[in-house]
Amino acid sequence: MGQNIIGFIIFELQEPSVKTVDDCIAIVKNVSDKLNFTIKENEKKFIENGTKIVSAMEKKTRELNIFTHCYSSGVQKILEKVDNANIDIKVFNMETRPVFQGRLTAKKLSESGINVTMCLDSAAPFVVSKKSGRALNIDLVLIGADSISLNGSTINKIGGYGMSLSAFHENIPVYVVTSLLKIKKGNNDFIDIPIETRSFKDIWPEAPIGVNIMNLAFDVIPAKFITGFITEFGIMKPEEIKDTVRKYYPRLM
């Protein structure tokens, strides 16, 4: 989203009326204030839309089992709102190594009184699958996004691909909670962006010489794995993203 915010500012700075440093400062403040307001309002909308999705899936005979990944404030707030509406939910999440953002998710949900169980990253695809047994029986995968493509694919923290692949094969719905302000120009599954690789020291600080460590920070979730996006403009399928962005955020095309 940060890149798009900068894009909005640069667009406004190109106006012929902008001539002085003071003009530039005023533009930056004005655009920043407007976008901060929009971001807050967008969050309220997609939290409300997400709450409706989860509520509609309520189980009458058992808990509604929801799997999430990494940490998303939007997902957290949706789950808290659903829980406050007395819908019986149980949340499963993964640890999200090596920074362990999943621990933050588990901690915050637990502090809110939500029944939460955290598993190892490597166990997540199996836990999501129906092979893990009836006691787990995941009903819904609900995740955030770091960035989304015009074709509906999504970049998220590493581990999202395997979890979503498992859900796709089991016909378990996967919803991405995000503002469309996180859109990235292009329509090619992010193949033009090198996936960020972080320091091997996060994984194995004293790795033996000759052992190469791959510490990928993100992965791509293809559009076909995603049931829908929960956005400020409602619930939409991946193939509807492009037209919606064109309508509401044409500058981001």
Protein Blocks (a to p, Z undefined) as FASTA:
>chain_A
ZZmmmmmmmmmmmpmklmbfklmmmmmmmmmmmmmmmmmmmmmmmmmmmmmmmmmmpcfk
bccddddehjafklmmmmmmmmmnopacdddddekiakommmmmmmmmmmnopacddddf
klmmmmmpmknojklopabdcdddfbdcfkopacddehjlmmmmmmmmnopacdddddfk
lpcedjehommpccddddfklmmmmacehiacdddfbdcddfklpmbdcdfkbccdfklm
mmmmmmmmmmlZZ
